[in-house]
Amino acid sequence: MTPPTIGVLGAGVIGSSVAHAAAVAGYTVTLVDSDPAALDTARRTVRRHQRLATLLGGTSAPALDIRPATDLAALADVGFVVENTTESERAKRALYPELEKVLAPGTTIAANTSAVPIGRLAEGLTDPGRVVGVHFMNPVDRIDMVEVVRGEDTSDAALRDVDLMLRRLGKKAVVVRDAPGFVINRVLMPVVNLAAAVVADGVATPSQVDDLFKGCLGHTSGPLRTADLIGIDTVVRTLEVLHEHYGTDEFVTHPALRRMVDQGRLGAKSGRGFYSYDGN
């Protein structure tokens, strides 16, 4: 039996993690990024995931079929696409018509976006029903729930495709309606923003903030450790998208977060954010 195929567009932290999870689930993965350096980094990330899986599982991890490419045309024959490009509405809206040109008719496009409304991404497509939001959380291999977003035009067929894909990955879905930031980030981003303000004001350290959220509210990790996993640059871009759509004060990015981005303190992926990470 021929393995199912999936395309993953964008080889950043989340894209490479989605590619790894899909390959482990038995998909033949085409991983596309216009930047060859990003693909090289993704290869190293996948190898690191595999080494960790071997250590935790006690046995050799299975061989994975991940095929890197720099051209959208490589996605022509895949059965499903997960789009993970930069969190910029303008960039994504420019990309989607080009992506639709190379895909087979009816191929579902899963937008792994932090905040951009799914309806906005589907605008102008010949088949807007093929676009559905699939908001994976980082780390993909350890978080079993996925926020699925149904746009106004999202078809039942696209939702079925997503359900099948997520089940194959061993994940559960909660389907919500379309709105900027959906549920998770519309709530989480103001919390991260305020937590950054608390630290900047000297009220508490990052670890104290996170310990209170874990110990008092039962969170697995606090908002600032979560922000480091997301990427501080992604947090800032997400706040910008949310402020553009809602225009309210809770989405105005705190200067401390912008300073962190300017200093290259992007979180776990850069080795330093609110915390320091050995080995990065």
Secondary structure, DSSP 8 states (H G I E B T S, - for coil): ----EEEEE--SHHHHHHHHHHHHTT-EEEEE-S-HHHHHHHHHHHHHHHHHHHHHHSS------EEEESSGGGGTT-SEEEE---S-HHHHHHHHHHHHHHS-TT-EEEE--SSS-HHHHHTT-S-GGGEEEEE--SSTTT--EEEEEE-TT--HHHHHHHHHHHHHTT-EEEEEE--TTTTHHHHHHHHHHHHHHHHHTTS--HHHHHHHHHHHH--SS-HHHHHHHH-HHHHHHHHHHHHHHH--GGGS--HHHHHHHHTT--BTTTTBSSSB-TT-
